[in-house]
Amino acid sequence: MSYQTIDVKPLSPVIGAEISGVDLSQPLGNQTFQEIHDALMEHLVVFFRDQDLTLDQHKDFGRHFGELHVHPAAPGPEGHPEVINVHADAESKWVVGETWHSDVTCDDEPPMGSILHIHDVPDAGGDTMFANMYRAYEALSEPVRKMLDGLNAVHDSEHTLSVRYGDEGRFRDPEVRYPSAVHPVVRTHPVTGRKALYVNTSYTTAIEGLSKRESDAVLEMLLRHIATPEFQCRFRWRPKSIAFWDNRAAQHRALWDYYPQTRSGYRVTIAGDRPF
């Protein structure tokens, strides 16, 4: 694919590309927006360096791609309900995103994408890994793909979010503090039409229609499969870097190998639609 207003350099053959030649603090022209969108569709996660953004500019960039999503529990800066503070330091007992996942799949309409802007980085470590779920699905044998097509899985948040936030989070809906949803094990991307594996370690708890023993065994196999290195790229953060990933076809995992140093930034998440 050729680009006229941006430069796109793949980070690996299967997922990830770094984009240069654009200042995201400024309004995007139609051509630049379309090229960033196309690069995201092709590479599943795109990266930008040396970006100075206020929270409002960060949100404005996200709104080019859709309405902004509000997390059910994660706290953020006052006055910015659409923003999540992604922060870990010497006082942290856990970090956001330690396991392979797609963001907030416990929602009926999970986020389309997420945009993370990191400001402070440790001296070493703190990378984020990304995995291609098209490739994960396509690498399964034909009999396994046939078995999975048409199956649904439960995505529940209580076991994950209650440990992190208890009753002190910023609850989007006080009556449903920890949402749960049912989604296809294999979803079809609404833009590309390609099939992607859609179960993850953080939220998926069971496959409907199977016994617990069968469900546990199939999920264990799939979650191990998702972590295959050949599906992945690894992004090394620098201050003012941005990662923008497509939650519909990519998963990610944040490495907490920098304790007790600090890694800190903000995430804006873009609303999505119901998986099919």
DRENLOTI-574961 format. One line per 8 residues: their letters; for each residue x, y, z of N, C-alpha, C. Coordinates in steps of 0.05 Angstrom, whole numbers. Each point is the difference from the previous one (the first is absolute). Example, Ala and Ser with C-alpha at 12.3 -4.5 7.8 and 13.67 -1.06 7.14 Angstrom:
% DRENLOTI-574961
as = 264 -114 156 -18 24 0 18 24 0 | -7 21 -14 16 24 1 -15 22 14
This chain:
% DRENLOTI-574961
msyqtidv = 17 -24 0 -17 24 0 18 25 0 | -8 20 -16 16 24 -2 -14 23 16 | 17 17 12 -10 22 16 11 26 -10 | -16 21 0 8 26 -11 8 20 22 | -13 -1 23 4 20 21 15 -10 24 | 4 -26 3 14 -11 23 20 -21 -11 | 20 -6 18 19 -21 -6 -7 -23 19 | -1 -25 -11 -7 -23 15 22 -21 -2
kplspvig = 11 -8 23 22 -19 0 -9 -24 18 | -3 -24 -13 -9 -23 16 20 -7 22 | -11 -8 24 17 -8 22 6 -30 -1 | -18 -15 -12 5 -29 -4 -17 -8 -25 | 5 -23 -11 -15 -9 -23 -30 -5 5 | -7 -5 26 -27 -9 6 -17 20 14 | 12 20 14 -16 19 15 17 24 8 | -11 24 -1 13 23 10 15 16 -22
aeisgvdl = -3 27 2 14 18 -18 3 27 14 | 23 13 -5 5 26 11 -6 21 -21 | -16 20 7 -8 22 -18 15 25 8 | 11 13 -20 13 26 4 -11 20 -21 | 6 26 5 -8 21 -19 -27 12 7 | -10 -3 25 -25 11 8 2 10 29 | -12 24 5 -2 11 27 -29 -4 9 | -4 -18 19 -27 -7 8 -13 21 18
sqplgnqt = 15 20 8 -12 22 16 -16 19 -18 | 4 -3 -26 -13 18 -20 -24 -15 -12 | -20 15 -10 -22 -13 -14 9 -16 -24 | -12 -24 -3 8 -17 -22 -16 7 -25 | 14 2 -23 -14 3 -25 -13 -27 -8 | -19 1 -18 -14 -25 -8 19 -21 -11 | 20 8 -16 18 -19 -12 18 -13 22 | 10 16 19 17 -11 21 -16 -18 18
fqeihdal = -25 8 7 -17 -18 16 -4 -27 -14 | -6 1 -26 -6 -24 -15 25 -18 -1 | 24 12 -3 24 -16 -2 7 -12 27 | -4 14 22 4 -12 27 -19 -23 4 | -25 4 -7 -20 -21 2 8 -24 -17 | 9 4 -24 8 -22 -18 24 -14 12 | 19 14 11 24 -12 11 -8 -17 25 | -19 10 15 -10 -16 23 -13 -26 -9
mehlvvff = -16 2 -21 -14 -24 -10 21 -20 -11 | 21 10 -12 21 -18 -11 18 -12 21 | 7 16 20 21 -9 20 -11 -6 28 | -25 7 5 -14 -6 25 9 17 24 | 24 9 0 9 20 20 20 18 -13 | -3 26 5 19 20 -12 11 17 23 | 25 8 -4 15 15 21 9 27 -11 | 1 19 18 9 27 -6 20 8 21
rdqdltld = 20 15 -8 21 10 19 -2 30 3 | 10 10 23 4 29 4 -26 16 -4 | -21 -9 13 -26 13 -3 -7 15 27 | -3 27 -2 -8 16 23 -30 4 -2 | -15 -12 18 -29 2 -1 -11 7 28 | -18 20 1 -16 3 25 -21 -21 0 | -14 -3 23 -21 -20 2 -22 7 -21 | -6 25 -3 -21 7 -19 9 -7 -29
qhkdfgrh = 25 5 -6 10 -7 -27 0 -30 -4 | 7 -14 21 0 -30 -1 -29 -9 -6 | -20 11 14 -27 -8 -5 -9 8 -28 | 8 24 -9 -7 9 -27 10 -20 -21 | 25 -9 3 11 -20 -19 -17 -25 0 | -8 -10 24 -16 -24 1 -27 4 -13 | -12 23 3 -27 5 -11 -1 0 -30 | 23 2 -13 1 -3 -29 -10 -28 -8
fgelhvhp = 4 -19 18 -6 -28 -7 -26 -10 12 | -13 17 16 -26 -8 11 -5 12 28 | -23 -5 10 -7 9 27 19 -12 21 | 6 14 21 18 -10 20 -14 -18 20 | 13 -21 8 -10 -20 19 7 9 28 | -18 -6 19 5 5 29 3 -27 14 | 23 -3 13 5 -26 14 -19 -3 23 | -9 -25 6 -19 -4 21 11 6 28
aapgpegh = 26 -2 4 11 3 27 26 16 3 | 16 1 -20 27 11 3 -1 30 5 | 14 10 20 0 29 6 17 15 -21 | -5 25 -2 15 17 -18 2 28 10 | 11 19 -15 3 27 9 -28 13 3 | -2 18 19 -26 13 5 -8 16 -24 | -25 -2 -7 -11 14 -23 4 -13 -27 | 13 -24 1 5 -15 -25 -9 -29 3
pevinvha = -26 -5 0 -10 -27 5 9 -19 -22 | 7 10 -24 8 -18 -22 29 -8 1 | 15 10 20 29 -4 1 6 -19 23 | 19 -18 -4 10 -18 21 29 7 6 | 7 2 25 27 5 8 14 -27 3 | 19 -6 -18 15 -25 1 27 6 14 | 2 -9 25 23 8 16 8 -23 18 | 26 -4 2 12 -19 19 26 12 11
daeskwvv = 4 -4 27 25 10 12 7 -19 24 | 17 9 17 10 -16 22 -22 -8 20 | -23 15 0 -22 -6 18 -20 -19 -12 | 2 -6 -26 -20 -16 -13 0 -29 8 | -23 -12 3 -3 -29 6 -7 -16 -25 | -8 14 -22 -6 -12 -25 2 21 -22 | 1 -8 -25 -1 20 -22 -22 -8 -19 | -9 20 -15 -21 -4 -20 11 -17 -23
getwhsdv = -14 -21 -7 6 -15 -24 23 -20 2 | 3 -13 23 22 -19 2 -4 -26 -15 | -25 -6 -8 -5 -25 -14 -10 7 -28 | 2 -20 -18 -9 5 -28 -30 5 0 | -8 22 -13 -28 7 -1 -6 20 -22 | -26 3 -6 -11 22 -15 -17 16 20 | 0 27 -3 -11 17 21 -30 -4 4 | -8 -3 25 -28 1 10 -19 -17 -17
tcddeppm = 9 -25 -6 -18 -18 -15 -24 -9 17 | -1 8 25 -23 -6 17 -24 18 -7 | 4 21 -16 -22 17 -9 -15 -13 -23 | -26 5 -2 -16 -10 -23 11 11 -26 | 9 25 0 13 12 -24 28 8 8 | 19 -18 -2 28 6 9 13 22 -17 | 20 12 11 14 22 -15 11 -9 -27 | -2 18 -19 12 -4 -26 30 2 1
gsilhihd = 10 20 14 29 4 1 8 15 25 | 26 1 6 11 14 23 24 15 -8 | 4 24 12 22 17 -6 15 7 26 | 23 -11 4 16 4 24 23 19 -5 | 2 21 16 21 20 -2 16 -1 26 | 25 -10 -3 17 -3 24 18 24 3 | 1 11 24 16 24 6 26 -7 15 | -1 -18 20 23 -7 16 6 -29 -4
vpdaggdt = 26 -6 -5 8 -28 -5 23 -7 19 | 2 -26 6 23 -9 17 26 1 -16 | 22 -3 13 26 -1 -13 2 -23 -20 | -12 -22 8 -1 -24 -18 -25 -15 6 | -10 -15 -19 -24 -16 4 -25 16 -5 | -23 -12 6 -26 13 -3 -11 -2 -28 | 11 -18 -17 -10 -3 -27 -29 -10 0 | -14 4 -22 -26 -12 -4 1 -19 -24
mfanmyra = -12 -23 2 0 -20 -21 -28 -1 -13 | -1 -4 -26 -24 -1 -15 -1 -25 -16 | -24 -12 -3 -3 -25 -15 -23 2 -20 | 4 -12 -23 -18 0 -23 -20 -23 3 | -26 7 4 -20 -20 4 -11 -11 -26 | 4 13 -23 -5 -12 -26 19 -24 -3 | 25 5 5 20 -21 -3 -4 -23 19 | -9 7 25 -5 -21 20 -22 -18 -10
yealsepv = -22 11 -11 -22 -16 -10 9 -17 -24 | 14 13 -19 7 -14 -25 21 -22 5 | 15 2 22 20 -20 5 -11 -26 13 | -26 2 8 -12 -24 11 -7 -20 -22 | -1 -26 6 -6 -20 -20 -30 4 -9 | -6 -10 -23 -27 3 -11 -21 -13 18 | 5 -24 12 -21 -11 18 -5 17 24 | 21 12 11 -3 18 24 -15 25 -8
rkmldgln = 7 12 -23 -15 23 -9 -29 -6 -4 | -7 -23 -11 -28 -7 -4 -14 -3 26 | 14 -11 20 -12 -4 27 -6 27 13 | 18 19 -4 -3 26 14 -20 18 -14 | -2 -1 -26 -19 17 -14 -28 -6 10 | -14 21 9 -27 -3 10 -2 -3 30 | 22 -5 14 0 -1 29 1 28 12 | -12 3 24 1 25 14 14 -4 27
avhdseht = 12 22 10 14 -1 25 -10 22 19 | 2 -5 26 -7 19 20 24 17 7 | -4 27 0 21 19 8 -10 14 24 | 13 -5 23 -9 11 26 22 17 12 | -8 22 13 20 19 11 4 -1 30 | -19 -13 14 2 2 30 26 -11 11 | 9 -23 -11 24 -13 11 25 17 -5 | -1 16 -21 22 18 -7 -2 27 13
lsvrygde = -23 14 -4 -2 28 9 -4 2 30 | -14 -19 13 -4 2 29 26 -1 15 | 19 -17 -10 26 -1 14 15 26 -3 | -3 13 -23 15 25 -5 -12 24 14 | -27 2 -2 -13 25 8 -18 -3 24 | -9 -24 8 -18 -4 22 -24 18 -3 | -7 14 21 -23 19 -1 9 28 -3 | 25 4 -8 11 27 -1 5 10 -28
grfrdpev = -8 -15 -20 3 8 -27 -20 21 -8 | 4 10 -25 -19 19 -11 -20 -16 -16 | -23 -6 13 -19 -19 -13 -18 15 -20 | 1 -10 -24 -16 12 -22 -30 -4 6 | -7 -24 10 -28 -7 6 -1 -12 28 | -9 15 20 0 -11 28 -15 -26 3 | -20 -5 -17 -16 -24 2 13 -24 -12 | 18 4 -19 15 -22 -13 29 7 2
rypsavhp = 12 -4 23 28 9 3 20 -16 -16 | -6 -26 -2 19 -17 -14 -15 -14 -23 | 0 12 -24 -16 -11 -22 9 -27 -10 | -18 -14 -13 6 -26 -12 -14 -2 -27 | 11 -13 -19 -11 -2 -27 7 -27 -12 | -15 -7 -21 5 -24 -15 8 8 -29 | 22 -10 -10 10 7 -26 8 -25 -16 | 1 1 -26 10 -22 -16 29 -7 7
vvrthpvt = 7 -25 1 28 -8 3 17 10 -23 | -12 0 -24 13 11 -24 -17 22 -10 | 11 25 -1 -16 22 -10 9 8 -28 | -18 12 -15 6 10 -26 4 31 1 | 23 9 -9 6 28 2 -19 16 -18 | -13 21 11 -20 14 -16 11 16 -24 | 26 6 0 12 15 -23 13 -19 -19 | 17 -18 9 16 -17 -18 -15 -25 -8
grkalyvn = -19 -9 16 -14 -24 -6 15 -25 7 | 23 2 13 17 -23 7 -9 -10 28 | 5 -26 4 -7 -13 25 24 2 19 | -7 5 26 21 3 21 -9 -15 25 | 19 -13 13 -5 -13 25 -7 21 21 | -22 -5 16 -9 21 18 -6 -11 28 | 20 -12 12 -1 -7 28 26 10 12 | -1 6 26 25 11 13 1 -7 29
tsyttaie = 25 2 11 5 -9 27 -14 18 21 | -2 26 -5 -10 18 20 -30 -3 5 | -16 -6 -21 -29 1 3 -14 -26 -7 | 10 -16 -17 -16 -24 -9 1 -21 21 | -24 -9 9 -1 -19 22 -11 -28 -8 | -16 -1 -22 -12 -26 -8 -9 1 -29 | -2 -23 -12 -12 -3 -27 -27 -13 4 | -20 14 -10 -28 -10 3 -4 -26 -16
glskresd = -16 -17 12 -7 -25 -13 19 -23 5 | 22 5 13 19 -21 7 -1 -5 31 | 7 -24 8 3 -5 28 23 16 11 | 1 3 27 22 16 12 27 -12 -8 | 2 -26 1 26 -13 -6 7 6 -30 | -19 -3 -18 5 6 -28 7 29 -4 | -16 18 12 4 29 -3 28 7 10 | 7 -9 24 26 6 11 23 -9 -18
avlemllr = -3 -25 -11 21 -11 -17 3 16 -26 | -22 7 -13 1 15 -25 11 28 5 | -9 13 22 10 27 5 30 -1 6 | 9 -20 16 28 -1 6 17 -3 -26 | -10 -17 -18 14 -3 -25 1 26 -16 | -23 14 -2 -1 24 -16 17 22 13 | -1 3 26 16 21 13 30 -5 -2 | 8 -25 0 28 -6 -5 7 6 -29
hiatpefq = -18 -6 -18 4 5 -28 3 30 -6 | -16 16 13 1 29 -5 28 11 6 | 13 -12 20 27 10 8 23 -9 -17 | -6 -13 -23 21 -9 -18 17 23 -10 | 27 -1 4 17 23 -7 -2 9 -29 | -5 -19 -18 -1 7 -29 -24 17 -7 | -19 4 18 -23 17 -5 5 29 10 | 24 5 11 3 24 17 20 21 -12
crfrwrpk = -3 24 12 22 20 -1 3 11 28 | 22 14 4 6 11 27 8 29 -4 | -14 18 15 5 29 -3 15 11 24 | 22 13 -5 16 12 22 -8 30 2 | -10 7 23 -10 27 4 23 20 4 | -4 24 -10 15 24 8 -19 21 9 | 9 20 15 -19 22 8 -14 12 -25 | -26 5 3 -16 13 -21 -7 -19 -23
siafwdnr = 3 -26 5 -8 -20 -21 -30 -6 3 | -12 -8 -23 -28 -8 -1 -2 -27 -14 | -17 -17 11 -8 -25 -13 -30 1 -4 | -9 -7 -24 -28 0 -7 -6 -27 -12 | -16 -16 15 -5 -28 -9 -30 -5 -5 | -5 -19 -17 -27 -9 -8 -7 -23 18 | -19 4 19 -7 -21 19 -16 -23 -13 | -9 4 -24 -16 -20 -13 17 -22 -12
aaqhralw = 26 5 -4 17 -19 -14 27 -3 13 | 5 14 21 26 -1 14 -4 -3 30 | 19 -14 13 1 0 29 27 11 8 | 2 8 26 25 12 10 5 -9 28 | 25 4 8 8 -8 27 22 20 9 | -4 13 23 20 18 10 19 -14 19 | 26 3 -4 20 -14 16 7 17 24 | -2 -12 24 7 14 25 27 -10 9
dyypqtrs = 20 7 -14 27 -9 6 18 23 9 | -13 22 8 15 24 7 -3 9 29 | -14 -16 17 -3 7 28 27 4 13 | 4 21 16 -19 19 11 -1 27 -16 | 9 0 -25 -1 25 -15 -28 6 -10 | -3 23 -13 -26 10 -7 -5 -1 -30 | -24 -9 -8 -9 4 -27 -28 12 2 | -5 22 -15 -25 15 4 -9 13 -26
gyrvtiag = -26 0 -3 -12 14 -23 -30 -1 1 | -13 6 -23 -29 1 -1 -10 -15 -24 | -24 -12 3 -12 -15 -22 -28 10 -6 | -5 4 -25 -27 6 -11 -9 -24 -15 | -25 -8 4 -11 -24 -13 -24 8 -17 | -2 -12 -24 -20 6 -19 -22 -21 0 | -25 9 2 -22 -18 1 -2 -18 -24 | -10 -24 3 -3 -19 -22 -29 -10 -3
drpf = -2 -22 -14 -27 -12 -4 0 -28 10 | -24 -12 -1 -3 -28 10 14 -19 -19 | 18 -17 10 14 -20 -17 -20 -19 -13 | 7 -8 -25 -16 -19 -14 18 -20 -15
